[in-house]
Amino acid sequence: MSIFEIGMLLCFGAAWPFSILKTLRRKDVSGKSVLFLLIVLLGYIFGILHKVFYNFDKVVYLYALNGLMVSTDIALYLRFKKD
């Protein structure tokens, strides 16, 4: 388990609740990119897979939590996007 990996995931994870709350309050997704969110989610999925197959430790739960928050942000994007 790397303290630097934990630090990175905590810093990234701290940003998602603000993004989610902003979307919920404004009901507006202008300025957000669903492609960017999907790429970030894919990165978290790859992190989880690495932990599962090569180096399982408790950090996998941080990847999963961050992935859940990004998934929430994607769902909000799809809910509030203007057609």
Beta strands, then each sheet from edge to edge (+ up, - down):
end
